[in-house]
Amino acid sequence: MSLHGKRKEIYKYEAPWTVYAMNWSVRPDKRFRLALGSFVEEYNNKVQLVGLDEESSEFICRNTFDHPYPTTKLMWIPDTKGVYPDLLATSGDYLRVWRVGETETRLECLLNNNKNSDFCAPLTSFDWNEVDPYLLGTSSIDTTCTIWGLETGQVLGRVNLVSGHVKTQLIAHDKEPPV
């Protein structure tokens, strides 16, 4: 807080690389938390989780982890009540779902609908379903839209496993060329 008890009106945070994607967390227990995705023109990119330090009124880095290729989009699970696992999804070559902990972030599942090929069509975007946060939709450069269902598995110790499956797949076709 400032000397007179007022909060800053504008906050600034400078990432160590060009920021390509970002998303606010809506969890009530994780106020003022952002996920930032890098844009580095090579395979090795980063995702950084930053949060407001309310004592210093500054955004600080809480966690950084590696991400293959730039994230085309990243989103926190739409959990306004704080009842779901603390998940972050990222897109790029595949859809990845990460579990965020206090000290580490780990990959929970990698979702790819091209199981029979060495080629993967990069994902251009995705979105969480706000009514049912266990559903995500992706769009890819090959005109495919896929609806994914996340499933929470059995509790093993203190860890809930997360996996996913294709619920629906739509393919948009280009117009027929004129004859």
TIRO-2110 file (N, C-alpha, C; in Angstrom, 1 decimal):
// TIRO-2110
0.8, -1.2, 0.0, N, 1, A
0.0, 0.0, 0.0, CA, 1, A
0.9, 1.2, 0.0, C, 1, A
0.4, 2.3, -0.5, N, 2, A
1.1, 3.5, -0.5, CA, 2, A
1.1, 4.2, 0.9, C, 2, A
1.8, 5.3, 1.0, N, 3, A
1.9, 6.0, 2.3, CA, 3, A
0.6, 6.4, 2.9, C, 3, A
-0.3, 6.8, 2.0, N, 4, A
-1.6, 7.3, 2.5, CA, 4, A
-2.7, 6.3, 2.5, C, 4, A
-2.4, 5.0, 2.5, N, 5, A
-3.4, 3.9, 2.5, CA, 5, A
-4.2, 3.7, 1.2, C, 5, A
-3.8, 4.4, 0.2, N, 6, A
-4.5, 4.2, -1.1, CA, 6, A
-3.7, 3.1, -1.9, C, 6, A
-4.5, 2.4, -2.7, N, 7, A
-3.9, 1.4, -3.6, CA, 7, A
-3.5, 2.1, -4.9, C, 7, A
-2.5, 1.6, -5.6, N, 8, A
-2.2, 2.1, -6.9, CA, 8, A
-3.4, 1.9, -7.8, C, 8, A
-3.5, 2.7, -8.8, N, 9, A
-4.5, 2.6, -9.8, CA, 9, A
-4.0, 1.9, -11.0, C, 9, A
-2.7, 1.9, -11.3, N, 10, A
-2.1, 1.3, -12.4, CA, 10, A
-0.9, 0.5, -11.9, C, 10, A
-0.9, -0.8, -12.3, N, 11, A
0.1, -1.7, -11.9, CA, 11, A
0.9, -2.1, -13.2, C, 11, A
2.2, -2.4, -13.0, N, 12, A
3.0, -2.7, -14.2, CA, 12, A
3.9, -3.9, -13.8, C, 12, A
4.0, -4.8, -14.8, N, 13, A
4.9, -5.9, -14.7, CA, 13, A
5.6, -6.1, -16.0, C, 13, A
6.9, -6.3, -16.0, N, 14, A
7.6, -6.5, -17.2, CA, 14, A
8.2, -7.9, -17.3, C, 14, A
7.7, -8.7, -18.2, N, 15, A
8.1, -10.1, -18.4, CA, 15, A
9.5, -10.1, -19.1, C, 15, A
10.3, -11.1, -18.9, N, 16, A
11.6, -11.2, -19.5, CA, 16, A
11.6, -11.5, -21.0, C, 16, A
10.5, -11.6, -21.6, N, 17, A
10.4, -11.9, -23.0, CA, 17, A
9.1, -11.3, -23.6, C, 17, A
8.9, -11.3, -24.9, N, 18, A
7.7, -10.8, -25.5, CA, 18, A
6.5, -11.7, -25.0, C, 18, A
5.5, -11.0, -24.6, N, 19, A
4.3, -11.7, -24.1, CA, 19, A
3.3, -11.9, -25.3, C, 19, A
2.9, -13.2, -25.5, N, 20, A
2.0, -13.5, -26.6, CA, 20, A
0.6, -13.8, -26.1, C, 20, A
0.4, -14.3, -24.9, N, 21, A
-0.9, -14.7, -24.4, CA, 21, A
-0.9, -14.4, -22.9, C, 21, A
-2.1, -14.0, -22.4, N, 22, A
-2.3, -13.8, -21.0, CA, 22, A
-3.7, -14.1, -20.6, C, 22, A
-4.0, -14.4, -19.3, N, 23, A
-5.3, -14.6, -18.8, CA, 23, A
-5.3, -14.4, -17.3, C, 23, A
-6.4, -13.8, -16.8, N, 24, A
-6.6, -13.6, -15.4, CA, 24, A
-7.3, -14.8, -14.8, C, 24, A
-6.8, -15.1, -13.6, N, 25, A
-7.5, -16.2, -12.8, CA, 25, A
-8.8, -15.6, -12.2, C, 25, A
-9.8, -16.3, -12.1, N, 26, A
-11.1, -15.8, -11.5, CA, 26, A
-11.3, -16.5, -10.1, C, 26, A
-10.4, -17.3, -9.7, N, 27, A
-10.6, -18.0, -8.4, CA, 27, A
-10.6, -16.9, -7.3, C, 27, A
-11.5, -17.0, -6.4, N, 28, A
-11.6, -16.0, -5.3, CA, 28, A
-10.4, -16.1, -4.3, C, 28, A
-9.8, -17.3, -4.2, N, 29, A
-8.7, -17.4, -3.3, CA, 29, A
-7.3, -17.1, -4.0, C, 29, A
-7.4, -16.7, -5.2, N, 30, A
-6.1, -16.4, -6.0, CA, 30, A
-6.3, -15.1, -6.7, C, 30, A
-6.7, -14.0, -5.9, N, 31, A
-7.0, -12.7, -6.5, CA, 31, A
-5.7, -12.2, -7.2, C, 31, A
-6.0, -11.4, -8.2, N, 32, A
-4.9, -10.7, -9.0, CA, 32, A
-3.8, -11.6, -9.4, C, 32, A
-4.2, -12.7, -10.0, N, 33, A
-3.2, -13.7, -10.6, CA, 33, A
-3.3, -13.8, -12.1, C, 33, A
-2.2, -13.7, -12.8, N, 34, A
-2.2, -13.7, -14.2, CA, 34, A
-1.3, -14.9, -14.7, C, 34, A
-1.6, -15.5, -15.8, N, 35, A
-0.7, -16.4, -16.5, CA, 35, A
-0.3, -15.7, -17.8, C, 35, A
1.0, -15.7, -18.1, N, 36, A
1.6, -15.1, -19.2, CA, 36, A
2.3, -16.1, -20.1, C, 36, A
2.1, -16.1, -21.4, N, 37, A
2.8, -17.0, -22.3, CA, 37, A
3.8, -16.2, -23.1, C, 37, A
5.0, -16.8, -23.3, N, 38, A
6.1, -16.1, -24.1, CA, 38, A
5.9, -16.3, -25.6, C, 38, A
6.5, -15.4, -26.4, N, 39, A
6.7, -15.6, -27.8, CA, 39, A
8.1, -15.5, -28.1, C, 39, A
8.8, -16.6, -28.2, N, 40, A
10.2, -16.8, -28.6, CA, 40, A
10.2, -17.6, -29.9, C, 40, A
10.8, -17.2, -30.9, N, 41, A
10.8, -17.9, -32.2, CA, 41, A
11.7, -19.1, -32.2, C, 41, A
11.4, -20.0, -31.3, N, 42, A
12.1, -21.3, -31.2, CA, 42, A
11.2, -22.2, -30.4, C, 42, A
11.6, -23.4, -30.2, N, 43, A
10.9, -24.4, -29.5, CA, 43, A
10.7, -24.1, -28.0, C, 43, A
11.7, -23.6, -27.4, N, 44, A
11.7, -23.4, -25.9, CA, 44, A
11.0, -22.1, -25.6, C, 44, A
9.8, -22.2, -25.0, N, 45, A
9.1, -21.0, -24.6, CA, 45, A
8.8, -21.2, -23.1, C, 45, A
8.1, -20.2, -22.5, N, 46, A
7.8, -20.2, -21.1, CA, 46, A
6.4, -19.8, -20.8, C, 46, A
5.9, -20.2, -19.7, N, 47, A
4.6, -19.7, -19.1, CA, 47, A
5.0, -19.2, -17.7, C, 47, A
4.6, -18.0, -17.4, N, 48, A
4.9, -17.4, -16.1, CA, 48, A
3.6, -17.1, -15.4, C, 48, A
3.6, -17.4, -14.1, N, 49, A
2.4, -17.1, -13.3, CA, 49, A
2.9, -15.9, -12.4, C, 49, A
2.1, -14.8, -12.4, N, 50, A
2.5, -13.7, -11.6, CA, 50, A
1.3, -13.3, -10.8, C, 50, A
1.6, -12.7, -9.6, N, 51, A
0.5, -12.3, -8.7, CA, 51, A
0.9, -11.0, -8.0, C, 51, A
-0.2, -10.4, -7.5, N, 52, A
0.0, -9.1, -6.8, CA, 52, A
0.5, -9.4, -5.4, C, 52, A
1.6, -8.8, -5.0, N, 53, A
2.1, -8.8, -3.6, CA, 53, A
1.4, -7.6, -3.0, C, 53, A
0.4, -7.8, -2.2, N, 54, A
-0.4, -6.7, -1.6, CA, 54, A
0.4, -5.9, -0.7, C, 54, A
1.4, -6.4, -0.1, N, 55, A
2.3, -5.6, 0.8, CA, 55, A
3.0, -4.5, 0.1, C, 55, A
3.6, -4.9, -1.1, N, 56, A
4.5, -4.0, -1.8, CA, 56, A
3.7, -3.3, -3.0, C, 56, A
2.5, -3.8, -3.2, N, 57, A
1.6, -3.3, -4.4, CA, 57, A
2.4, -3.5, -5.7, C, 57, A
3.1, -4.6, -5.8, N, 58, A
3.8, -4.9, -7.1, CA, 58, A
3.4, -6.3, -7.5, C, 58, A
3.4, -6.5, -8.8, N, 59, A
3.2, -7.8, -9.4, CA, 59, A
4.6, -8.5, -9.3, C, 59, A
4.6, -9.8, -8.9, N, 60, A
5.8, -10.5, -8.8, CA, 60, A
5.6, -11.9, -9.4, C, 60, A
6.7, -12.5, -9.9, N, 61, A
6.7, -13.8, -10.5, CA, 61, A
6.5, -14.9, -9.4, C, 61, A
5.5, -15.7, -9.5, N, 62, A
5.3, -16.8, -8.5, CA, 62, A
5.9, -18.1, -9.0, C, 62, A
5.9, -18.3, -10.3, N, 63, A
6.3, -19.6, -10.9, CA, 63, A
6.5, -19.4, -12.4, C, 63, A
7.5, -20.1, -12.9, N, 64, A
7.8, -20.1, -14.4, CA, 64, A
8.0, -21.6, -14.8, C, 64, A
7.4, -22.0, -15.9, N, 65, A
7.7, -23.3, -16.4, CA, 65, A
7.8, -23.3, -17.9, C, 65, A
8.5, -24.4, -18.4, N, 66, A
8.7, -24.5, -19.8, CA, 66, A
7.5, -24.9, -20.6, C, 66, A
7.4, -24.4, -21.8, N, 67, A
6.3, -24.7, -22.7, CA, 67, A
6.9, -24.9, -24.1, C, 67, A
6.6, -26.0, -24.8, N, 68, A
7.1, -26.1, -26.2, CA, 68, A
6.3, -25.2, -27.1, C, 68, A
7.0, -24.5, -27.9, N, 69, A
6.5, -23.5, -28.8, CA, 69, A
5.7, -22.4, -28.1, C, 69, A
5.4, -21.3, -28.7, N, 70, A
4.6, -20.2, -28.0, CA, 70, A
3.2, -20.7, -27.7, C, 70, A
2.6, -20.2, -26.7, N, 71, A
1.2, -20.6, -26.4, CA, 71, A
0.4, -19.7, -27.3, C, 71, A
-0.5, -20.3, -28.0, N, 72, A
-1.4, -19.5, -28.8, CA, 72, A
-2.5, -18.9, -28.0, C, 72, A
-2.8, -19.6, -26.8, N, 73, A
-3.8, -19.1, -25.9, CA, 73, A
-3.5, -19.8, -24.6, C, 73, A
-3.8, -19.2, -23.5, N, 74, A
-3.8, -19.9, -22.2, CA, 74, A
-5.0, -19.3, -21.4, C, 74, A
-5.6, -20.2, -20.6, N, 75, A
-6.8, -19.9, -19.8, CA, 75, A
-6.8, -20.7, -18.5, C, 75, A
-7.1, -20.0, -17.4, N, 76, A
-7.4, -20.6, -16.1, CA, 76, A
-8.8, -21.3, -16.2, C, 76, A
-9.0, -22.4, -15.5, N, 77, A
-10.3, -23.0, -15.4, CA, 77, A
-11.3, -21.9, -14.8, C, 77, A
-12.5, -21.8, -15.4, N, 78, A
-13.4, -20.7, -15.0, CA, 78, A
-14.1, -21.1, -13.7, C, 78, A
-13.4, -20.9, -12.6, N, 79, A
-13.9, -21.4, -11.3, CA, 79, A
-14.0, -20.2, -10.3, C, 79, A
-15.2, -19.6, -10.3, N, 80, A
-15.5, -18.4, -9.5, CA, 80, A
-15.7, -18.7, -8.1, C, 80, A
-15.9, -20.0, -7.7, N, 81, A
-16.1, -20.3, -6.3, CA, 81, A
-14.9, -21.0, -5.7, C, 81, A
-13.9, -21.4, -6.5, N, 82, A
-12.8, -22.1, -5.9, CA, 82, A
-13.0, -23.5, -5.5, C, 82, A
-13.9, -24.2, -6.3, N, 83, A
-14.3, -25.6, -5.9, CA, 83, A
-13.6, -26.7, -6.8, C, 83, A
-13.1, -26.2, -8.0, N, 84, A
-12.4, -27.2, -8.9, CA, 84, A
-10.9, -27.2, -8.6, C, 84, A
-10.2, -28.2, -9.2, N, 85, A
-8.8, -28.2, -9.1, CA, 85, A
-8.2, -26.9, -9.8, C, 85, A
-7.1, -26.4, -9.3, N, 86, A
-6.5, -25.2, -9.8, CA, 86, A
-5.8, -25.6, -11.1, C, 86, A
-6.5, -25.5, -12.3, N, 87, A
-6.0, -25.9, -13.6, CA, 87, A
-5.8, -24.7, -14.5, C, 87, A
-4.7, -24.8, -15.3, N, 88, A
-4.4, -23.9, -16.4, CA, 88, A
-4.3, -24.7, -17.7, C, 88, A
-5.0, -24.2, -18.7, N, 89, A
-4.8, -24.9, -20.0, CA, 89, A
-4.1, -24.0, -21.0, C, 89, A
-3.2, -24.6, -21.8, N, 90, A
-2.5, -23.9, -22.8, CA, 90, A
-2.6, -24.6, -24.2, C, 90, A
-2.6, -23.8, -25.2, N, 91, A
-2.6, -24.4, -26.6, CA, 91, A
-1.4, -23.9, -27.3, C, 91, A
-1.0, -24.7, -28.3, N, 92, A
0.1, -24.5, -29.2, CA, 92, A
0.1, -25.7, -30.2, C, 92, A
1.1, -26.6, -30.0, N, 93, A
1.0, -27.8, -30.8, CA, 93, A
-0.1, -28.7, -30.4, C, 93, A
-0.3, -28.8, -29.1, N, 94, A
-1.4, -29.6, -28.5, CA, 94, A
-2.1, -28.8, -27.4, C, 94, A
-3.2, -29.3, -26.8, N, 95, A
-3.8, -28.8, -25.7, CA, 95, A
-3.2, -29.4, -24.4, C, 95, A
-2.7, -28.6, -23.6, N, 96, A
-2.1, -29.1, -22.3, CA, 96, A
-2.9, -28.6, -21.1, C, 96, A
-3.1, -29.4, -20.2, N, 97, A
-3.7, -29.0, -18.9, CA, 97, A
-2.7, -29.2, -17.8, C, 97, A
-2.5, -28.1, -17.1, N, 98, A
-1.5, -28.1, -16.0, CA, 98, A
-2.2, -27.9, -14.7, C, 98, A
-1.7, -28.6, -13.6, N, 99, A
-2.2, -28.4, -12.3, CA, 99, A
-1.2, -27.4, -11.6, C, 99, A
-1.7, -26.4, -11.0, N, 100, A
-0.9, -25.3, -10.4, CA, 100, A
-1.0, -25.5, -8.9, C, 100, A
0.2, -25.7, -8.3, N, 101, A
0.4, -25.8, -6.9, CA, 101, A
1.1, -24.6, -6.3, C, 101, A
1.3, -24.5, -5.0, N, 102, A
1.9, -23.4, -4.4, CA, 102, A
3.4, -23.3, -4.8, C, 102, A
4.1, -24.4, -5.0, N, 103, A
5.5, -24.3, -5.3, CA, 103, A
5.8, -24.8, -6.7, C, 103, A
4.9, -25.6, -7.3, N, 104, A
5.2, -26.1, -8.7, CA, 104, A
4.0, -26.2, -9.5, C, 104, A
4.2, -26.3, -10.8, N, 105, A
3.2, -26.5, -11.8, CA, 105, A
3.5, -27.8, -12.6, C, 105, A
2.6, -28.7, -12.7, N, 106, A
3.0, -29.9, -13.4, CA, 106, A
1.9, -30.2, -14.5, C, 106, A
2.4, -30.9, -15.5, N, 107, A
1.5, -31.2, -16.6, CA, 107, A
0.6, -32.4, -16.2, C, 107, A
-0.7, -32.2, -16.3, N, 108, A
-1.7, -33.2, -15.9, CA, 108, A
-2.0, -34.1, -17.1, C, 108, A
-2.3, -33.4, -18.3, N, 109, A
-2.6, -34.2, -19.5, CA, 109, A
-2.3, -33.4, -20.7, C, 109, A
-1.9, -34.1, -21.8, N, 110, A
-1.6, -33.6, -23.1, CA, 110, A
-2.6, -34.2, -24.0, C, 110, A
-3.5, -33.3, -24.6, N, 111, A
-4.6, -33.8, -25.4, CA, 111, A
-4.3, -33.6, -26.9, C, 111, A
-4.3, -34.7, -27.7, N, 112, A
-4.0, -34.6, -29.1, CA, 112, A
-4.9, -35.6, -29.8, C, 112, A
-5.6, -35.1, -30.8, N, 113, A
-6.6, -35.9, -31.5, CA, 113, A
-6.0, -36.6, -32.8, C, 113, A
-4.7, -36.3, -33.1, N, 114, A
-4.0, -37.0, -34.2, CA, 114, A
-3.1, -38.1, -33.7, C, 114, A
-3.8, -39.2, -33.2, N, 115, A
-3.0, -40.3, -32.6, CA, 115, A
-2.2, -41.1, -33.6, C, 115, A
-2.6, -41.1, -34.9, N, 116, A
-2.0, -42.0, -35.9, CA, 116, A
-1.0, -41.3, -36.8, C, 116, A
-0.5, -40.2, -36.4, N, 117, A
0.3, -39.4, -37.3, CA, 117, A
1.5, -38.7, -36.5, C, 117, A
2.6, -38.5, -37.2, N, 118, A
3.7, -37.7, -36.7, CA, 118, A
3.4, -36.2, -36.8, C, 118, A
2.4, -35.9, -37.6, N, 119, A
2.0, -34.5, -37.8, CA, 119, A
0.9, -34.1, -36.8, C, 119, A
1.0, -32.9, -36.3, N, 120, A
0.0, -32.4, -35.5, CA, 120, A
-0.4, -31.0, -36.0, C, 120, A
-1.7, -30.8, -36.2, N, 121, A
-2.1, -29.5, -36.7, CA, 121, A
-2.2, -28.5, -35.5, C, 121, A
-1.4, -27.4, -35.5, N, 122, A
-1.3, -26.5, -34.4, CA, 122, A
-2.7, -26.0, -34.0, C, 122, A
-2.9, -25.8, -32.7, N, 123, A
-4.2, -25.3, -32.3, CA, 123, A
-4.1, -23.7, -32.3, C, 123, A
-5.2, -23.2, -32.9, N, 124, A
-5.2, -21.7, -33.0, CA, 124, A
-5.9, -21.1, -31.8, C, 124, A
-6.8, -21.8, -31.1, N, 125, A
-7.5, -21.2, -30.0, CA, 125, A
-8.2, -22.4, -29.2, C, 125, A
-8.7, -22.0, -28.1, N, 126, A
-9.6, -22.9, -27.3, CA, 126, A
-10.4, -22.1, -26.3, C, 126, A
-11.4, -22.7, -25.7, N, 127, A
-12.1, -22.1, -24.7, CA, 127, A
-12.7, -23.1, -23.7, C, 127, A
-12.8, -22.7, -22.4, N, 128, A
-13.4, -23.5, -21.4, CA, 128, A
-14.9, -23.3, -21.5, C, 128, A
-15.7, -24.3, -21.1, N, 129, A
-17.1, -24.2, -21.0, CA, 129, A
-17.4, -23.7, -19.6, C, 129, A
-18.0, -22.5, -19.5, N, 130, A
-18.2, -21.9, -18.1, CA, 130, A
-19.3, -22.6, -17.3, C, 130, A
-20.2, -23.3, -18.0, N, 131, A
-21.3, -24.0, -17.3, CA, 131, A
-20.7, -25.3, -16.8, C, 131, A
-19.9, -26.0, -17.6, N, 132, A
-19.3, -27.3, -17.2, CA, 132, A
-17.8, -27.2, -17.5, C, 132, A
-17.0, -26.8, -16.4, N, 133, A
-15.6, -26.5, -16.6, CA, 133, A
-14.8, -27.8, -17.0, C, 133, A
-15.4, -29.0, -17.0, N, 134, A
-14.7, -30.2, -17.4, CA, 134, A
-14.8, -30.3, -19.0, C, 134, A
-15.4, -29.4, -19.7, N, 135, A
-15.4, -29.4, -21.1, CA, 135, A
-14.6, -28.2, -21.7, C, 135, A
-13.8, -28.5, -22.7, N, 136, A
-13.0, -27.5, -23.4, CA, 136, A
-13.2, -27.7, -24.9, C, 136, A
-13.2, -26.7, -25.7, N, 137, A
-13.3, -26.8, -27.1, CA, 137, A
-12.0, -26.2, -27.7, C, 137, A
-11.5, -26.9, -28.7, N, 138, A
-10.3, -26.4, -29.4, CA, 138, A
-10.6, -26.2, -30.9, C, 138, A
-9.8, -25.3, -31.5, N, 139, A
-9.8, -25.1, -33.0, CA, 139, A
-8.4, -25.2, -33.5, C, 139, A
-8.3, -25.8, -34.6, N, 140, A
-6.9, -26.0, -35.1, CA, 140, A
-6.8, -25.5, -36.6, C, 140, A
-5.6, -25.4, -37.0, N, 141, A
-5.3, -24.9, -38.3, CA, 141, A
-5.8, -25.8, -39.4, C, 141, A
-6.1, -27.0, -39.2, N, 142, A
-6.6, -27.9, -40.2, CA, 142, A
-8.1, -27.9, -40.3, C, 142, A
-8.7, -26.9, -39.7, N, 143, A
-10.2, -26.6, -39.8, CA, 143, A
-11.0, -27.5, -38.8, C, 143, A
-10.3, -28.2, -37.9, N, 144, A
-11.0, -29.1, -37.0, CA, 144, A
-11.3, -28.4, -35.7, C, 144, A
-12.5, -28.6, -35.2, N, 145, A
-12.9, -28.1, -33.9, CA, 145, A
-13.2, -29.4, -33.0, C, 145, A
-12.6, -29.4, -31.9, N, 146, A
-12.8, -30.6, -31.0, CA, 146, A
-13.3, -30.2, -29.7, C, 146, A
-14.2, -31.0, -29.1, N, 147, A
-14.7, -30.8, -27.8, CA, 147, A
-14.1, -31.9, -26.9, C, 147, A
-13.4, -31.4, -25.9, N, 148, A
-12.7, -32.4, -25.0, CA, 148, A
-13.4, -32.4, -23.7, C, 148, A
-13.4, -33.6, -23.1, N, 149, A
-14.0, -33.8, -21.7, CA, 149, A
-12.8, -34.2, -20.8, C, 149, A
-12.7, -33.4, -19.7, N, 150, A
-11.7, -33.8, -18.7, CA, 150, A
-12.4, -34.6, -17.7, C, 150, A
-11.7, -35.6, -17.2, N, 151, A
-12.2, -36.5, -16.2, CA, 151, A
-11.2, -36.5, -15.0, C, 151, A
-11.8, -36.4, -13.8, N, 152, A
-10.9, -36.5, -12.6, CA, 152, A
-11.0, -38.0, -12.2, C, 152, A
-9.8, -38.5, -12.1, N, 153, A
-9.7, -39.9, -11.7, CA, 153, A
-9.8, -40.1, -10.2, C, 153, A
-9.4, -41.3, -9.8, N, 154, A
-9.5, -41.6, -8.3, CA, 154, A
-8.4, -40.9, -7.6, C, 154, A
-8.7, -40.6, -6.4, N, 155, A
-7.7, -39.9, -5.5, CA, 155, A
-6.6, -40.9, -5.2, C, 155, A
-5.3, -40.6, -5.5, N, 156, A
-4.2, -41.4, -5.2, CA, 156, A
-3.3, -40.6, -4.2, C, 156, A
-3.4, -40.9, -2.9, N, 157, A
-2.8, -40.1, -1.9, CA, 157, A
-3.5, -38.8, -1.8, C, 157, A
-2.8, -37.7, -2.1, N, 158, A
-3.5, -36.4, -2.1, CA, 158, A
-3.6, -35.8, -3.5, C, 158, A
-3.4, -36.6, -4.6, N, 159, A
-3.4, -36.1, -5.9, CA, 159, A
-4.6, -36.7, -6.7, C, 159, A
-5.3, -35.8, -7.3, N, 160, A
-6.4, -36.2, -8.2, CA, 160, A
-5.8, -36.2, -9.6, C, 160, A
-5.9, -37.3, -10.3, N, 161, A
-5.4, -37.4, -11.7, CA, 161, A
-6.4, -36.8, -12.6, C, 161, A
-5.9, -36.2, -13.7, N, 162, A
-6.8, -35.6, -14.7, CA, 162, A
-6.5, -36.2, -16.0, C, 162, A
-7.5, -36.7, -16.8, N, 163, A
-7.3, -37.2, -18.1, CA, 163, A
-8.3, -36.6, -19.0, C, 163, A
-8.2, -36.8, -20.3, N, 164, A
-9.2, -36.2, -21.2, CA, 164, A
-9.5, -37.1, -22.4, C, 164, A
-10.7, -36.9, -23.0, N, 165, A
-11.1, -37.7, -24.2, CA, 165, A
-11.9, -36.8, -25.1, C, 165, A
-11.9, -37.2, -26.4, N, 166, A
-12.7, -36.4, -27.4, CA, 166, A
-14.2, -36.7, -27.2, C, 166, A
-15.0, -35.7, -27.0, N, 167, A
-16.4, -35.8, -26.9, CA, 167, A
-17.1, -35.6, -28.3, C, 167, A
-16.6, -34.6, -29.0, N, 168, A
-17.2, -34.3, -30.4, CA, 168, A
-16.1, -33.7, -31.2, C, 168, A
-16.2, -34.0, -32.5, N, 169, A
-15.2, -33.4, -33.4, CA, 169, A
-16.0, -32.8, -34.6, C, 169, A
-15.8, -31.6, -35.0, N, 170, A
-16.4, -31.0, -36.1, CA, 170, A
-15.3, -30.6, -37.1, C, 170, A
-15.6, -30.7, -38.4, N, 171, A
-14.6, -30.3, -39.4, CA, 171, A
-15.3, -29.3, -40.3, C, 171, A
-14.7, -28.1, -40.5, N, 172, A
-15.2, -27.1, -41.4, CA, 172, A
-14.5, -27.3, -42.7, C, 172, A
-15.3, -27.4, -43.8, N, 173, A
-14.7, -27.6, -45.1, CA, 173, A
-14.7, -26.3, -45.9, C, 173, A
-13.6, -26.1, -46.7, N, 174, A
-13.6, -25.0, -47.6, CA, 174, A
-14.6, -25.0, -48.7, C, 174, A
-14.9, -23.9, -49.2, N, 175, A
-15.9, -23.9, -50.4, CA, 175, A
-15.3, -24.6, -51.5, C, 175, A
-16.1, -25.2, -52.4, N, 176, A
-15.7, -25.8, -53.6, CA, 176, A
-15.1, -24.7, -54.5, C, 176, A
-14.0, -24.9, -55.2, N, 177, A
-13.5, -23.9, -56.1, CA, 177, A
-14.4, -23.8, -57.3, C, 177, A
-14.5, -22.6, -57.9, N, 178, A
-15.3, -22.5, -59.1, CA, 178, A
-14.7, -23.4, -60.3, C, 178, A
-15.6, -23.9, -61.1, N, 179, A
-15.2, -24.8, -62.2, CA, 179, A
-14.9, -24.0, -63.4, C, 179, A
END
